């Protein structure tokens, strides 16, 4: 019996895999549809290979393209080259991988006309920023829709010759004619180049981010607002904000603005003069775009806050990167009724109980708050939570902020706050490493 089983096994092994498969197909036994299908990866339909390639990194995609002619054809399908990020780093100063020069040239020669969503990520070296400008100046046959220039460390584009940068950027502005999104923070872009942008892309531009662009004047950004009536998102430095700009964004022709981000930055205390914006200008913007989010980032010294929030201001998100005074927080409670989110990095050593309670009373839309190096009594914090806890989706308070008193200890705060939030809550802990 044992010998018979051995002979049967030997007999089965005498057939080749093809003969075994053919025999099973003739008998119709034990063969599923998936088993009878002959897998030939080289003959996969183009749309399936394309879908797979879209999940691969550029390096893996290039390696896969060498498997067969079919996959190499898919590698050059225009749809794969609509979105591309050029990574430009100097090996001597950066550990990040850089896009190979041969690939860059291949893209310029074969796929420049297919590029639509393009970004340049450069390190802190001027050479990397100059390389990005060189690539931009060669994109003469492109139809780019989104363009982003990103400095991963310090703003290296500011070290490039302004004429070189503006010349390269103008090539894209002139040839694309369908730009909808531009992120050019920390660059030497200037008023004349913005006029070129508007002249060629006014009908399509929806997002413009250009914080820390010292060569742009209020007149330059006003030109953009006057002509680009479809603008939905705008990010700029406070020195470019003006009553005229807000009124231009509130014109009947203008599409409703959705996001306005304003960076208020001072590097040298006492040397920067900040102007005031009229309440009537803010009111005009809110009447025209009632749902607009107005986000303000402050990096000021305490003595420089005087011009801000003396009148009602429709800001929705406030972030303070440096210490802010009790008086300033008190003004926010009085004059920022649309406030949705508040983050305070630091404050003095005086408890902020009254200021927080006033914010809870007046800012009925507040849903998120974060406090860093501040002080709040446990009783004052509990009063704040009772007043607006039901609507707080984010509550981030360092444990060191809370001062125990006769009513509550820090240990009791956890359970009491959790009751009012309707979820488990703990204060944040300072890492000990």
LINFEN-V392628 format. One record per pair of residues at least 24 apart in sequence whose C-alpha atoms are under 6 Angstrom apart, sorted by the first residue. I is the first residue (numbers start at 1). J is the second residue. Records with the same first field share a line. If there is no record, write none. Layout:
I=J / J
This chain:
78=114
81=114 / 115
82=114 / 115 / 116 / 117
83=117 / 118
84=118
85=118 / 119 / 120
86=120
87=121
88=122 / 128
89=122 / 123 / 128
112=142
113=141 / 142
115=144
116=143 / 144 / 145
117=145 / 146
118=147
119=147 / 148 / 149
120=149 / 150
121=150 / 151
122=151
123=151 / 152 / 153
124=153 / 154 / 156
125=156
126=156 / 159
129=157
133=165 / 168
136=168
137=168 / 171
140=175
142=176
143=176
144=176
145=178 / 179 / 180
146=179 / 180 / 181 / 182
147=182
148=182 / 183
149=184
155=186
157=187
158=187 / 188
162=188
173=197
177=201
178=204
179=204 / 205
180=204 / 205 / 206
181=206 / 207
182=208
183=209
184=210
185=210 / 211 / 212
186=212 / 213
187=213
188=213
190=215 / 216
191=216 / 220
202=228
205=231
206=230 / 231 / 232
207=232 / 233 / 234
208=234
209=234 / 235
210=235 / 236
211=236 / 237
225=249
229=254 / 255
230=255
232=257 / 258
233=258 / 259 / 260
234=260
235=260 / 261 / 262
236=262
237=262 / 263
238=262 / 263 / 264
243=281
246=281
250=285 / 288
256=289
257=289 / 292
258=292
259=292 / 293
260=294
261=294 / 295 / 296
262=296
263=296 / 297
264=297 / 298
265=299 / 300
266=300
276=307
311=335
312=336
314=338
315=339
316=340
317=341
318=342
319=343
320=344 / 345
321=345
323=347
330=355
333=358 / 359
337=362 / 363
339=363 / 366
340=365 / 366 / 367
341=366 / 368 / 369
342=369
343=369 / 370
344=371
345=372
346=372 / 373 / 374
347=374
351=375 / 376
352=376
353=380
357=384
360=388
367=391 / 392 / 393
368=392 / 393 / 394 / 395
369=395
370=396 / 397
371=397
374=401
375=401
376=401 / 402 / 403
377=402 / 403
378=402 / 403 / 404 / 408
389=420 / 421
390=421
397=427 / 428
398=427 / 428 / 429
399=427 / 428 / 429
